[in-house]
Amino acid sequence: MFTIELNLRGNPVPIIISRKDQEGADSLYQLLTAAMQGDGEKVLHLTCDKQEGRKIAVLGAEILAIQVSSKTGNPTGMGAGFVRN
C-alpha cells in the first residue's frame, strides 16, 4: 500500500490518499503535479483505494506539497525522507 500526502494552503493537516500499487501512486503523483503546474483552476476529484466510497475534490491551486511513500517501509510513522518538526 502506498500513501500520497497532500499539503493544502491554509490546512494544517495533510490529506492522505492510499493506492494499492506503485503504478497507481505514481500516476496520481503525476496528475497532482500537473495540476500544480497548470493554471491551478482545475478541480481534482480523488478517491482512496483503502476506504471505498471516500472521495474528495481539491483545487489544484491550493496544493502546496505532495509526498508519496510506501506504508511498509515506514515503521516510525514519519514521512519517508522528510523530517517533521
PDB file of N, CA, C and O in Angstrom:
ATOM      1  N   MET A   1       0.859  -1.178   0.000  1.00  0.00           N
ATOM      2  CA  MET A   1       0.000   0.000   0.000  1.00  0.00           C
ATOM      3  C   MET A   1       0.901   1.236   0.000  1.00  0.00           C
ATOM      4  O   MET A   1       1.913   1.280   0.700  1.00  0.00           O
ATOM      5  N   PHE A   2       0.522   2.232  -0.791  1.00  0.00           N
ATOM      6  CA  PHE A   2       1.259   3.484  -0.894  1.00  0.00           C
ATOM      7  C   PHE A   2       0.364   4.627  -0.448  1.00  0.00           C
ATOM      8  O   PHE A   2      -0.842   4.618  -0.696  1.00  0.00           O
ATOM      9  N   THR A   3       0.961   5.606   0.208  1.00  0.00           N
ATOM     10  CA  THR A   3       0.201   6.777   0.632  1.00  0.00           C
ATOM     11  C   THR A   3       0.709   8.014  -0.105  1.00  0.00           C
ATOM     12  O   THR A   3       1.907   8.183  -0.333  1.00  0.00           O
ATOM     13  N   ILE A   4      -0.225   8.854  -0.462  1.00  0.00           N
ATOM     14  CA  ILE A   4       0.067  10.134  -1.086  1.00  0.00           C
ATOM     15  C   ILE A   4      -0.470  11.191  -0.137  1.00  0.00           C
ATOM     16  O   ILE A   4      -1.670  11.243   0.129  1.00  0.00           O
ATOM     17  N   GLU A   5       0.416  12.029   0.371  1.00  0.00           N
ATOM     18  CA  GLU A   5       0.020  13.098   1.290  1.00  0.00           C
ATOM     19  C   GLU A   5      -0.023  14.415   0.535  1.00  0.00           C
ATOM     20  O   GLU A   5       0.929  14.781  -0.153  1.00  0.00           O
ATOM     21  N   LEU A   6      -1.137  15.121   0.672  1.00  0.00           N
ATOM     22  CA  LEU A   6      -1.290  16.439   0.063  1.00  0.00           C
ATOM     23  C   LEU A   6      -1.293  17.482   1.161  1.00  0.00           C
ATOM     24  O   LEU A   6      -2.066  17.385   2.114  1.00  0.00           O
ATOM     25  N   ASN A   7      -0.451  18.459   1.037  1.00  0.00           N
ATOM     26  CA  ASN A   7      -0.481  19.612   1.934  1.00  0.00           C
ATOM     27  C   ASN A   7      -1.159  20.738   1.177  1.00  0.00           C
ATOM     28  O   ASN A   7      -0.730  21.129   0.091  1.00  0.00           O
ATOM     29  N   LEU A   8      -2.225  21.250   1.770  1.00  0.00           N
ATOM     30  CA  LEU A   8      -3.010  22.297   1.131  1.00  0.00           C
ATOM     31  C   LEU A   8      -2.838  23.629   1.842  1.00  0.00           C
ATOM     32  O   LEU A   8      -2.635  23.682   3.055  1.00  0.00           O
ATOM     33  N   ARG A   9      -2.921  24.686   1.081  1.00  0.00           N
ATOM     34  CA  ARG A   9      -2.819  26.043   1.620  1.00  0.00           C
ATOM     35  C   ARG A   9      -3.914  26.247   2.658  1.00  0.00           C
ATOM     36  O   ARG A   9      -5.085  25.974   2.393  1.00  0.00           O
ATOM     37  N   GLY A  10      -3.539  26.724   3.832  1.00  0.00           N
ATOM     38  CA  GLY A  10      -4.487  27.033   4.884  1.00  0.00           C
ATOM     39  C   GLY A  10      -5.028  25.832   5.640  1.00  0.00           C
ATOM     40  O   GLY A  10      -5.918  25.989   6.477  1.00  0.00           O
ATOM     41  N   ASN A  11      -4.516  24.632   5.368  1.00  0.00           N
ATOM     42  CA  ASN A  11      -4.983  23.419   6.045  1.00  0.00           C
ATOM     43  C   ASN A  11      -3.802  22.795   6.786  1.00  0.00           C
ATOM     44  O   ASN A  11      -2.883  22.296   6.135  1.00  0.00           O
ATOM     45  N   PRO A  12      -3.789  22.801   8.111  1.00  0.00           N
ATOM     46  CA  PRO A  12      -2.640  22.291   8.861  1.00  0.00           C
ATOM     47  C   PRO A  12      -2.491  20.767   8.835  1.00  0.00           C
ATOM     48  O   PRO A  12      -1.427  20.247   9.168  1.00  0.00           O
ATOM     49  N   VAL A  13      -3.537  20.056   8.446  1.00  0.00           N
ATOM     50  CA  VAL A  13      -3.496  18.591   8.441  1.00  0.00           C
ATOM     51  C   VAL A  13      -3.426  18.101   6.997  1.00  0.00           C
ATOM     52  O   VAL A  13      -4.250  18.510   6.179  1.00  0.00           O
ATOM     53  N   PRO A  14      -2.460  17.231   6.658  1.00  0.00           N
ATOM     54  CA  PRO A  14      -2.381  16.744   5.281  1.00  0.00           C
ATOM     55  C   PRO A  14      -3.545  15.821   4.949  1.00  0.00           C
ATOM     56  O   PRO A  14      -4.088  15.141   5.819  1.00  0.00           O
ATOM     57  N   ILE A  15      -3.910  15.811   3.687  1.00  0.00           N
ATOM     58  CA  ILE A  15      -4.908  14.872   3.185  1.00  0.00           C
ATOM     59  C   ILE A  15      -4.151  13.642   2.715  1.00  0.00           C
ATOM     60  O   ILE A  15      -3.195  13.756   1.949  1.00  0.00           O
ATOM     61  N   ILE A  16      -4.569  12.466   3.167  1.00  0.00           N
ATOM     62  CA  ILE A  16      -3.868  11.226   2.832  1.00  0.00           C
ATOM     63  C   ILE A  16      -4.747  10.367   1.942  1.00  0.00           C
ATOM     64  O   ILE A  16      -5.897  10.078   2.272  1.00  0.00           O
ATOM     65  N   ILE A  17      -4.188   9.963   0.808  1.00  0.00           N
ATOM     66  CA  ILE A  17      -4.876   9.120  -0.156  1.00  0.00           C
ATOM     67  C   ILE A  17      -4.053   7.851  -0.320  1.00  0.00           C
ATOM     68  O   ILE A  17      -2.829   7.924  -0.432  1.00  0.00           O
ATOM     69  N   SER A  18      -4.693   6.703  -0.336  1.00  0.00           N
ATOM     70  CA  SER A  18      -3.992   5.416  -0.466  1.00  0.00           C
ATOM     71  C   SER A  18      -4.155   4.840  -1.859  1.00  0.00           C
ATOM     72  O   SER A  18      -5.209   4.963  -2.481  1.00  0.00           O
ATOM     73  N   ARG A  19      -3.097   4.211  -2.335  1.00  0.00           N
ATOM     74  CA  ARG A  19      -3.112   3.457  -3.586  1.00  0.00           C
ATOM     75  C   ARG A  19      -2.525   2.077  -3.313  1.00  0.00           C
ATOM     76  O   ARG A  19      -1.586   1.935  -2.530  1.00  0.00           O
ATOM     77  N   LYS A  20      -3.084   1.071  -3.961  1.00  0.00           N
ATOM     78  CA  LYS A  20      -2.675  -0.311  -3.725  1.00  0.00           C
ATOM     79  C   LYS A  20      -1.305  -0.634  -4.290  1.00  0.00           C
ATOM     80  O   LYS A  20      -0.575  -1.448  -3.724  1.00  0.00           O
ATOM     81  N   ASP A  21      -0.947   0.002  -5.409  1.00  0.00           N
ATOM     82  CA  ASP A  21       0.331  -0.330  -6.048  1.00  0.00           C
ATOM     83  C   ASP A  21       1.102   0.929  -6.418  1.00  0.00           C
ATOM     84  O   ASP A  21       0.556   2.032  -6.429  1.00  0.00           O
ATOM     85  N   GLN A  22       2.377   0.739  -6.719  1.00  0.00           N
ATOM     86  CA  GLN A  22       3.241   1.873  -7.024  1.00  0.00           C
ATOM     87  C   GLN A  22       2.816   2.561  -8.315  1.00  0.00           C
ATOM     88  O   GLN A  22       2.924   3.782  -8.431  1.00  0.00           O
ATOM     89  N   GLU A  23       2.340   1.796  -9.274  1.00  0.00           N
ATOM     90  CA  GLU A  23       1.904   2.387 -10.542  1.00  0.00           C
ATOM     91  C   GLU A  23       0.758   3.376 -10.310  1.00  0.00           C
ATOM     92  O   GLU A  23       0.753   4.463 -10.887  1.00  0.00           O
ATOM     93  N   GLY A  24      -0.204   3.008  -9.477  1.00  0.00           N
ATOM     94  CA  GLY A  24      -1.312   3.900  -9.151  1.00  0.00           C
ATOM     95  C   GLY A  24      -0.857   5.134  -8.397  1.00  0.00           C
ATOM     96  O   GLY A  24      -1.354   6.233  -8.639  1.00  0.00           O
ATOM     97  N   ALA A  25       0.087   4.958  -7.481  1.00  0.00           N
ATOM     98  CA  ALA A  25       0.626   6.083  -6.716  1.00  0.00           C
ATOM     99  C   ALA A  25       1.391   7.039  -7.627  1.00  0.00           C
ATOM    100  O   ALA A  25       1.244   8.256  -7.519  1.00  0.00           O
ATOM    101  N   ASP A  26       2.203   6.489  -8.522  1.00  0.00           N
ATOM    102  CA  ASP A  26       2.968   7.321  -9.446  1.00  0.00           C
ATOM    103  C   ASP A  26       2.048   8.074 -10.404  1.00  0.00           C
ATOM    104  O   ASP A  26       2.292   9.237 -10.725  1.00  0.00           O
ATOM    105  N   SER A  27       1.003   7.412 -10.851  1.00  0.00           N
ATOM    106  CA  SER A  27       0.041   8.037 -11.752  1.00  0.00           C
ATOM    107  C   SER A  27      -0.668   9.205 -11.066  1.00  0.00           C
ATOM    108  O   SER A  27      -0.845  10.264 -11.668  1.00  0.00           O
ATOM    109  N   LEU A  28      -1.068   9.016  -9.826  1.00  0.00           N
ATOM    110  CA  LEU A  28      -1.717  10.093  -9.071  1.00  0.00           C
ATOM    111  C   LEU A  28      -0.741  11.233  -8.814  1.00  0.00           C
ATOM    112  O   LEU A  28      -1.122  12.400  -8.903  1.00  0.00           O
ATOM    113  N   TYR A  29       0.509  10.916  -8.497  1.00  0.00           N
ATOM    114  CA  TYR A  29       1.533  11.940  -8.286  1.00  0.00           C
ATOM    115  C   TYR A  29       1.681  12.809  -9.542  1.00  0.00           C
ATOM    116  O   TYR A  29       1.748  14.035  -9.451  1.00  0.00           O
ATOM    117  N   GLN A  30       1.731  12.167 -10.707  1.00  0.00           N
ATOM    118  CA  GLN A  30       1.861  12.914 -11.960  1.00  0.00           C
ATOM    119  C   GLN A  30       0.644  13.818 -12.205  1.00  0.00           C
ATOM    120  O   GLN A  30       0.789  14.959 -12.646  1.00  0.00           O
ATOM    121  N   LEU A  31      -0.546  13.301 -11.916  1.00  0.00           N
ATOM    122  CA  LEU A  31      -1.767  14.086 -12.076  1.00  0.00           C
ATOM    123  C   LEU A  31      -1.750  15.315 -11.164  1.00  0.00           C
ATOM    124  O   LEU A  31      -2.106  16.415 -11.588  1.00  0.00           O
ATOM    125  N   LEU A  32      -1.334  15.118  -9.912  1.00  0.00           N
ATOM    126  CA  LEU A  32      -1.306  16.212  -8.947  1.00  0.00           C
ATOM    127  C   LEU A  32      -0.257  17.261  -9.288  1.00  0.00           C
ATOM    128  O   LEU A  32      -0.524  18.458  -9.185  1.00  0.00           O
ATOM    129  N   THR A  33       0.931  16.826  -9.691  1.00  0.00           N
ATOM    130  CA  THR A  33       1.970  17.800 -10.048  1.00  0.00           C
ATOM    131  C   THR A  33       1.582  18.573 -11.305  1.00  0.00           C
ATOM    132  O   THR A  33       1.895  19.758 -11.418  1.00  0.00           O
ATOM    133  N   ALA A  34       0.909  17.925 -12.245  1.00  0.00           N
ATOM    134  CA  ALA A  34       0.435  18.633 -13.444  1.00  0.00           C
ATOM    135  C   ALA A  34      -0.597  19.691 -13.067  1.00  0.00           C
ATOM    136  O   ALA A  34      -0.609  20.780 -13.640  1.00  0.00           O
ATOM    137  N   ALA A  35      -1.462  19.375 -12.108  1.00  0.00           N
ATOM    138  CA  ALA A  35      -2.460  20.347 -11.652  1.00  0.00           C
ATOM    139  C   ALA A  35      -1.794  21.535 -10.968  1.00  0.00           C
ATOM    140  O   ALA A  35      -2.255  22.669 -11.104  1.00  0.00           O
ATOM    141  N   MET A  36      -0.709  21.282 -10.233  1.00  0.00           N
ATOM    142  CA  MET A  36       0.018  22.367  -9.573  1.00  0.00           C
ATOM    143  C   MET A  36       0.696  23.280 -10.599  1.00  0.00           C
ATOM    144  O   MET A  36       0.754  24.494 -10.408  1.00  0.00           O
ATOM    145  N   GLN A  37       1.208  22.694 -11.687  1.00  0.00           N
ATOM    146  CA  GLN A  37       1.956  23.457 -12.675  1.00  0.00           C
ATOM    147  C   GLN A  37       1.064  24.206 -13.664  1.00  0.00           C
ATOM    148  O   GLN A  37       1.496  25.179 -14.283  1.00  0.00           O
ATOM    149  N   GLY A  38      -0.172  23.754 -13.808  1.00  0.00           N
ATOM    150  CA  GLY A  38      -1.093  24.394 -14.739  1.00  0.00           C
ATOM    151  C   GLY A  38      -1.604  25.714 -14.200  1.00  0.00           C
ATOM    152  O   GLY A  38      -0.968  26.346 -13.357  1.00  0.00           O
ATOM    153  N   ASP A  39      -2.753  26.118 -14.691  1.00  0.00           N
ATOM    154  CA  ASP A  39      -3.325  27.388 -14.250  1.00  0.00           C
ATOM    155  C   ASP A  39      -3.900  27.313 -12.838  1.00  0.00           C
ATOM    156  O   ASP A  39      -4.245  28.341 -12.254  1.00  0.00           O
ATOM    157  N   GLY A  40      -4.004  26.102 -12.286  1.00  0.00           N
ATOM    158  CA  GLY A  40      -4.436  25.941 -10.905  1.00  0.00           C
ATOM    159  C   GLY A  40      -5.938  25.978 -10.698  1.00  0.00           C
ATOM    160  O   GLY A  40      -6.412  25.786  -9.578  1.00  0.00           O
ATOM    161  N   GLU A  41      -6.688  26.220 -11.750  1.00  0.00           N
ATOM    162  CA  GLU A  41      -8.140  26.317 -11.622  1.00  0.00           C
ATOM    163  C   GLU A  41      -8.824  24.957 -11.787  1.00  0.00           C
ATOM    164  O   GLU A  41     -10.049  24.865 -11.699  1.00  0.00           O
ATOM    165  N   LYS A  42      -8.060  23.934 -12.020  1.00  0.00           N
ATOM    166  CA  LYS A  42      -8.612  22.599 -12.224  1.00  0.00           C
ATOM    167  C   LYS A  42      -9.029  21.986 -10.882  1.00  0.00           C
ATOM    168  O   LYS A  42      -8.276  22.023  -9.909  1.00  0.00           O
ATOM    169  N   VAL A  43     -10.226  21.429 -10.850  1.00  0.00           N
ATOM    170  CA  VAL A  43     -10.706  20.716  -9.664  1.00  0.00           C
ATOM    171  C   VAL A  43     -10.419  19.228  -9.877  1.00  0.00           C
ATOM    172  O   VAL A  43     -10.810  18.648 -10.890  1.00  0.00           O
ATOM    173  N   LEU A  44      -9.740  18.630  -8.923  1.00  0.00           N
ATOM    174  CA  LEU A  44      -9.395  17.211  -8.991  1.00  0.00           C
ATOM    175  C   LEU A  44     -10.339  16.426  -8.087  1.00  0.00           C
ATOM    176  O   LEU A  44     -10.508  16.765  -6.915  1.00  0.00           O
ATOM    177  N   HIS A  45     -10.939  15.400  -8.620  1.00  0.00           N
ATOM    178  CA  HIS A  45     -11.826  14.521  -7.854  1.00  0.00           C
ATOM    179  C   HIS A  45     -11.044  13.252  -7.552  1.00  0.00           C
ATOM    180  O   HIS A  45     -10.715  12.494  -8.464  1.00  0.00           O
ATOM    181  N   LEU A  46     -10.745  13.016  -6.278  1.00  0.00           N
ATOM    182  CA  LEU A  46      -9.880  11.922  -5.869  1.00  0.00           C
ATOM    183  C   LEU A  46     -10.635  10.911  -5.020  1.00  0.00           C
ATOM    184  O   LEU A  46     -11.560  11.257  -4.286  1.00  0.00           O
ATOM    185  N   THR A  47     -10.219   9.655  -5.136  1.00  0.00           N
ATOM    186  CA  THR A  47     -10.780   8.576  -4.321  1.00  0.00           C
ATOM    187  C   THR A  47      -9.640   7.846  -3.635  1.00  0.00           C
ATOM    188  O   THR A  47      -8.475   8.024  -3.991  1.00  0.00           O
ATOM    189  N   CYS A  48      -9.977   7.028  -2.654  1.00  0.00           N
ATOM    190  CA  CYS A  48      -8.991   6.295  -1.868  1.00  0.00           C
ATOM    191  C   CYS A  48      -9.185   4.798  -2.089  1.00  0.00           C
ATOM    192  O   CYS A  48     -10.309   4.302  -2.027  1.00  0.00           O
ATOM    193  N   ASP A  49      -8.088   4.074  -2.347  1.00  0.00           N
ATOM    194  CA  ASP A  49      -8.166   2.622  -2.530  1.00  0.00           C
ATOM    195  C   ASP A  49      -8.413   1.892  -1.209  1.00  0.00           C
ATOM    196  O   ASP A  49      -8.999   0.810  -1.198  1.00  0.00           O
ATOM    197  N   LYS A  50      -7.974   2.474  -0.112  1.00  0.00           N
ATOM    198  CA  LYS A  50      -8.087   1.803   1.178  1.00  0.00           C
ATOM    199  C   LYS A  50      -9.519   1.840   1.723  1.00  0.00           C
ATOM    200  O   LYS A  50     -10.008   0.841   2.251  1.00  0.00           O
ATOM    201  N   GLN A  51     -10.178   2.972   1.598  1.00  0.00           N
ATOM    202  CA  GLN A  51     -11.545   3.127   2.106  1.00  0.00           C
ATOM    203  C   GLN A  51     -12.472   3.433   0.934  1.00  0.00           C
ATOM    204  O   GLN A  51     -12.537   4.571   0.468  1.00  0.00           O
ATOM    205  N   GLU A  52     -13.181   2.424   0.465  1.00  0.00           N
ATOM    206  CA  GLU A  52     -14.081   2.623  -0.664  1.00  0.00           C
ATOM    207  C   GLU A  52     -15.170   3.619  -0.295  1.00  0.00           C
ATOM    208  O   GLU A  52     -15.657   3.639   0.835  1.00  0.00           O
ATOM    209  N   GLY A  53     -15.537   4.431  -1.251  1.00  0.00           N
ATOM    210  CA  GLY A  53     -16.557   5.438  -1.011  1.00  0.00           C
ATOM    211  C   GLY A  53     -16.010   6.760  -0.504  1.00  0.00           C
ATOM    212  O   GLY A  53     -16.731   7.757  -0.465  1.00  0.00           O
ATOM    213  N   ARG A  54     -14.736   6.778  -0.115  1.00  0.00           N
ATOM    214  CA  ARG A  54     -14.113   8.014   0.364  1.00  0.00           C
ATOM    215  C   ARG A  54     -13.732   8.859  -0.848  1.00  0.00           C
ATOM    216  O   ARG A  54     -12.997   8.396  -1.720  1.00  0.00           O
ATOM    217  N   LYS A  55     -14.228  10.101  -0.909  1.00  0.00           N
ATOM    218  CA  LYS A  55     -13.977  10.992  -2.037  1.00  0.00           C
ATOM    219  C   LYS A  55     -13.629  12.384  -1.529  1.00  0.00           C
ATOM    220  O   LYS A  55     -14.057  12.798  -0.452  1.00  0.00           O
ATOM    221  N   ILE A  56     -12.844  13.094  -2.327  1.00  0.00           N
ATOM    222  CA  ILE A  56     -12.535  14.484  -2.020  1.00  0.00           C
ATOM    223  C   ILE A  56     -12.291  15.218  -3.337  1.00  0.00           C
ATOM    224  O   ILE A  56     -11.787  14.638  -4.299  1.00  0.00           O
ATOM    225  N   ALA A  57     -12.649  16.482  -3.367  1.00  0.00           N
ATOM    226  CA  ALA A  57     -12.362  17.348  -4.509  1.00  0.00           C
ATOM    227  C   ALA A  57     -11.396  18.424  -4.028  1.00  0.00           C
ATOM    228  O   ALA A  57     -11.607  19.050  -2.989  1.00  0.00           O
ATOM    229  N   VAL A  58     -10.333  18.628  -4.802  1.00  0.00           N
ATOM    230  CA  VAL A  58      -9.275  19.567  -4.425  1.00  0.00           C
ATOM    231  C   VAL A  58      -9.014  20.512  -5.592  1.00  0.00           C
ATOM    232  O   VAL A  58      -8.948  20.082  -6.744  1.00  0.00           O
ATOM    233  N   LEU A  59      -8.869  21.784  -5.292  1.00  0.00           N
ATOM    234  CA  LEU A  59      -8.500  22.766  -6.300  1.00  0.00           C
ATOM    235  C   LEU A  59      -6.985  22.731  -6.482  1.00  0.00           C
ATOM    236  O   LEU A  59      -6.245  22.876  -5.509  1.00  0.00           O
ATOM    237  N   GLY A  60      -6.523  22.543  -7.695  1.00  0.00           N
ATOM    238  CA  GLY A  60      -5.096  22.396  -7.980  1.00  0.00           C
ATOM    239  C   GLY A  60      -4.241  23.536  -7.450  1.00  0.00           C
ATOM    240  O   GLY A  60      -3.102  23.314  -7.040  1.00  0.00           O
ATOM    241  N   ALA A  61      -4.773  24.749  -7.451  1.00  0.00           N
ATOM    242  CA  ALA A  61      -4.013  25.917  -6.985  1.00  0.00           C
ATOM    243  C   ALA A  61      -3.754  25.882  -5.484  1.00  0.00           C
ATOM    244  O   ALA A  61      -2.872  26.594  -5.003  1.00  0.00           O
ATOM    245  N   GLU A  62      -4.493  25.081  -4.736  1.00  0.00           N
ATOM    246  CA  GLU A  62      -4.343  25.021  -3.287  1.00  0.00           C
ATOM    247  C   GLU A  62      -3.331  23.973  -2.825  1.00  0.00           C
ATOM    248  O   GLU A  62      -3.024  23.903  -1.635  1.00  0.00           O
ATOM    249  N   ILE A  63      -2.809  23.164  -3.738  1.00  0.00           N
ATOM    250  CA  ILE A  63      -1.836  22.134  -3.377  1.00  0.00           C
ATOM    251  C   ILE A  63      -0.460  22.779  -3.233  1.00  0.00           C
ATOM    252  O   ILE A  63       0.044  23.404  -4.166  1.00  0.00           O
ATOM    253  N   LEU A  64       0.142  22.620  -2.051  1.00  0.00           N
ATOM    254  CA  LEU A  64       1.467  23.183  -1.793  1.00  0.00           C
ATOM    255  C   LEU A  64       2.564  22.133  -1.907  1.00  0.00           C
ATOM    256  O   LEU A  64       3.660  22.435  -2.378  1.00  0.00           O
ATOM    257  N   ALA A  65       2.284  20.907  -1.483  1.00  0.00           N
ATOM    258  CA  ALA A  65       3.299  19.853  -1.496  1.00  0.00           C
ATOM    259  C   ALA A  65       2.628  18.493  -1.621  1.00  0.00           C
ATOM    260  O   ALA A  65       1.491  18.289  -1.196  1.00  0.00           O
ATOM    261  N   ILE A  66       3.379  17.564  -2.224  1.00  0.00           N
ATOM    262  CA  ILE A  66       2.907  16.185  -2.397  1.00  0.00           C
ATOM    263  C   ILE A  66       4.026  15.256  -1.968  1.00  0.00           C
ATOM    264  O   ILE A  66       5.186  15.459  -2.329  1.00  0.00           O
ATOM    265  N   GLN A  67       3.680  14.248  -1.205  1.00  0.00           N
ATOM    266  CA  GLN A  67       4.670  13.247  -0.794  1.00  0.00           C
ATOM    267  C   GLN A  67       4.091  11.861  -1.027  1.00  0.00           C
ATOM    268  O   GLN A  67       2.953  11.583  -0.646  1.00  0.00           O
ATOM    269  N   VAL A  68       4.879  10.990  -1.655  1.00  0.00           N
ATOM    270  CA  VAL A  68       4.482   9.602  -1.883  1.00  0.00           C
ATOM    271  C   VAL A  68       5.408   8.716  -1.069  1.00  0.00           C
ATOM    272  O   VAL A  68       6.627   8.887  -1.103  1.00  0.00           O
ATOM    273  N   SER A  69       4.827   7.761  -0.330  1.00  0.00           N
ATOM    274  CA  SER A  69       5.651   6.827   0.436  1.00  0.00           C
ATOM    275  C   SER A  69       4.949   5.485   0.530  1.00  0.00           C
ATOM    276  O   SER A  69       3.736   5.374   0.353  1.00  0.00           O
ATOM    277  N   SER A  70       5.757   4.463   0.817  1.00  0.00           N
ATOM    278  CA  SER A  70       5.244   3.113   0.999  1.00  0.00           C
ATOM    279  C   SER A  70       4.942   2.909   2.471  1.00  0.00           C
ATOM    280  O   SER A  70       5.761   3.252   3.325  1.00  0.00           O
ATOM    281  N   LYS A  71       3.790   2.361   2.777  1.00  0.00           N
ATOM    282  CA  LYS A  71       3.451   2.124   4.185  1.00  0.00           C
ATOM    283  C   LYS A  71       4.344   1.060   4.808  1.00  0.00           C
ATOM    284  O   LYS A  71       4.610   1.111   6.008  1.00  0.00           O
ATOM    285  N   THR A  72       4.810   0.102   4.023  1.00  0.00           N
ATOM    286  CA  THR A  72       5.611  -0.988   4.576  1.00  0.00           C
ATOM    287  C   THR A  72       6.995  -0.534   5.003  1.00  0.00           C
ATOM    288  O   THR A  72       7.576  -1.134   5.907  1.00  0.00           O
ATOM    289  N   GLY A  73       7.544   0.501   4.388  1.00  0.00           N
ATOM    290  CA  GLY A  73       8.894   0.943   4.708  1.00  0.00           C
ATOM    291  C   GLY A  73       8.941   2.105   5.667  1.00  0.00           C
ATOM    292  O   GLY A  73       9.928   2.841   5.686  1.00  0.00           O
ATOM    293  N   ASN A  74       7.910   2.295   6.463  1.00  0.00           N
ATOM    294  CA  ASN A  74       7.812   3.488   7.291  1.00  0.00           C
ATOM    295  C   ASN A  74       7.391   3.120   8.719  1.00  0.00           C
ATOM    296  O   ASN A  74       6.275   3.446   9.123  1.00  0.00           O
ATOM    297  N   PRO A  75       8.255   2.447   9.493  1.00  0.00           N
ATOM    298  CA  PRO A  75       7.836   1.979  10.811  1.00  0.00           C
ATOM    299  C   PRO A  75       7.654   3.065  11.863  1.00  0.00           C
ATOM    300  O   PRO A  75       6.951   2.835  12.846  1.00  0.00           O
ATOM    301  N   THR A  76       8.254   4.230  11.699  1.00  0.00           N
ATOM    302  CA  THR A  76       8.183   5.267  12.728  1.00  0.00           C
ATOM    303  C   THR A  76       6.993   6.186  12.569  1.00  0.00           C
ATOM    304  O   THR A  76       6.703   6.981  13.463  1.00  0.00           O
ATOM    305  N   GLY A  77       6.294   6.092  11.442  1.00  0.00           N
ATOM    306  CA  GLY A  77       5.182   6.989  11.196  1.00  0.00           C
ATOM    307  C   GLY A  77       5.614   8.316  10.606  1.00  0.00           C
ATOM    308  O   GLY A  77       4.773   9.179  10.357  1.00  0.00           O
ATOM    309  N   MET A  78       6.892   8.499  10.380  1.00  0.00           N
ATOM    310  CA  MET A  78       7.400   9.719   9.771  1.00  0.00           C
ATOM    311  C   MET A  78       7.371   9.571   8.268  1.00  0.00           C
ATOM    312  O   MET A  78       7.445   8.457   7.749  1.00  0.00           O
ATOM    313  N   GLY A  79       7.264  10.668   7.574  1.00  0.00           N
ATOM    314  CA  GLY A  79       7.293  10.661   6.119  1.00  0.00           C
ATOM    315  C   GLY A  79       8.652  10.203   5.621  1.00  0.00           C
ATOM    316  O   GLY A  79       9.681  10.589   6.175  1.00  0.00           O
ATOM    317  N   ALA A  80       8.662   9.403   4.604  1.00  0.00           N
ATOM    318  CA  ALA A  80       9.902   8.866   4.064  1.00  0.00           C
ATOM    319  C   ALA A  80      10.809   9.984   3.546  1.00  0.00           C
ATOM    320  O   ALA A  80      10.428  10.720   2.635  1.00  0.00           O
ATOM    321  N   GLY A  81      11.980  10.112   4.109  1.00  0.00           N
ATOM    322  CA  GLY A  81      12.963  11.079   3.624  1.00  0.00           C
ATOM    323  C   GLY A  81      12.743  12.510   4.085  1.00  0.00           C
ATOM    324  O   GLY A  81      13.510  13.394   3.704  1.00  0.00           O
ATOM    325  N   PHE A  82      11.738  12.764   4.880  1.00  0.00           N
ATOM    326  CA  PHE A  82      11.448  14.113   5.338  1.00  0.00           C
ATOM    327  C   PHE A  82      11.320  14.124   6.847  1.00  0.00           C
ATOM    328  O   PHE A  82      10.852  13.157   7.447  1.00  0.00           O
ATOM    329  N   VAL A  83      11.737  15.223   7.457  1.00  0.00           N
ATOM    330  CA  VAL A  83      11.641  15.366   8.899  1.00  0.00           C
ATOM    331  C   VAL A  83      10.530  16.347   9.203  1.00  0.00           C
ATOM    332  O   VAL A  83      10.431  17.401   8.574  1.00  0.00           O
ATOM    333  N   ARG A  84       9.701  16.005  10.160  1.00  0.00           N
ATOM    334  CA  ARG A  84       8.613  16.911  10.565  1.00  0.00           C
ATOM    335  C   ARG A  84       8.942  17.468  11.933  1.00  0.00           C
ATOM    336  O   ARG A  84       9.251  16.720  12.861  1.00  0.00           O
ATOM    337  N   ASN A  85       8.877  18.764  12.054  1.00  0.00           N
ATOM    338  CA  ASN A  85       9.157  19.436  13.325  1.00  0.00           C
ATOM    339  C   ASN A  85       7.882  19.682  14.079  1.00  0.00           C
ATOM    340  O   ASN A  85       7.911  20.239  15.176  1.00  0.00           O
TER     341      ASN A  85
END
